Amino acid sequence: MTGTPAEPQAHAVRIDAQPGHATISLDGTPIPPGQVTGYTLHHDVHNALPTLVLHTRQPSGALWEGLARVAVADPQQDHTATVTDFLADIDPAALENAALNRDDLGTSQYDLTRAMLRQLADWARGDV
């Protein structure tokens, strides 16, 4: 599991997790304890395979077995493109209207900007 393949590769994955502990095997080989502090498993029904991202510890038990695309999270990863793409897709009129209609909009200096930033954060989390 070294290097970066040009195209995502499918790997056989088995996750046996209990609170505070998870055993994850890729292609039948268990990942040594302590190397993975947790994971995120995402499956979009329109894609053929789920995506497994290894990163932080999960607080509750889980058992999952199957094929998945596997990516190892890089805590130093540059999210500039993601943030830039998100902001480029924002409709300024929709943002201003949403901020002006927020229940937490204050009347002090910079409160509109503060409301816009809160609204962007809500949209980034998927809150409507």
N, C-alpha and C positions, 0 to 999 in steps of 0.2 A: 504494500500500500504506500509506495513512494512515488514521487513525481506527479505531474498533472496531466491526465489523458486529454487529448484533443476533444473528444466527445464523452459525455457522461457514460460510465460503465455500470451495468447492473451487477449487483453482488447479492449472494444469498445472505440473509440476515436473520438472526435469532436473538430476541431480547427476552431475558427472564429477569424481571425487576421486582423488588420488594422495597418498602420504605428504607432509605439509607443505603441500598445496595442494588447494583444491576450487573448482570453478566451479559455481555454483548459479544456475539460471534459473527464474524464476517467470513463468508465462504468456508464455514466449518471451523475456523480458527478463532478461539476466544481471545478477545483483547485483554492484555494483562491488567489486573486490578490496579486502580490508581491512575491509569492513563486517561480515562474518560470520566469526567465528573458528572455527565448527564447527556441527554439527547433530546431532539425534537423530531417527531415523526409526522410528516404531512402527506396527505393523499388527496389530490384533486381528482374527482371521478372522471374528468375529461382526459387525464394523462394515464398512460398505461401503468406506470410504476409510481409508488409513493417515494418521497424523498426523506432520507434520514440524515439529520445534522447532529453530529456529536459535539456536545459542549458542556452544559451544566447539569447538576444532579436533579433528578425528579423526586418530589416529596412523597409520591404515592406509588403503590405497586402497579405493575403492568406486565403482561405477557403478550408478545407479538412474534410471529414467525412468518417469513415470506421473502419475496424479492423486493429490493428498494434501490433507488439511486442513493449513494452515500457521499456526503460532503463533510469534511472536518472543519468546524468553525475556527476562524482565525481571529482572536481577540484584537489584533492589530489591523484587521481588515478596514480598508478605506470605503466608507459608505457614501462618499461624495456623489457618485453617479446616481445612486438610489434617491438621495435627498434632492438632488438637482432635478431629476426626472419627475419626482412627486410635485415639487414646487412649480415646474413648468406646466403641469397639467391643471393647476388651480385657476379657476375662473375668478378674476378679481372682483367682479360684481357679486358673485355668489358668496365669496369670502366676506366682503364688507357687509352684505345683508345678513349673513349668518351671525357675524360678530355683533352687529347692531341689535339683533333679536335675542341675544344671550341673556339669560336670567342674571348672570354674574357680571354684566357690564356695569362698570362704575362711572362716576362723573369726574374723576380726578384726571390730572394730566397723564397722558400715556395709557389710559384705561382702554381706549379703542384698540391700540396696538396690542396691549395685554390680552384683550378679548380675541383678537385675530390670531395671536399665537396659541391661545388655548383651543380655538376652533381648529387650527391646523393640526394640533396634537390629537384632538378628537378624531378628525378625519383620518389621520395616519394610523390610529388604532382601529379604524373601521367603525367608529361610533358615528351615527347619523346626526 
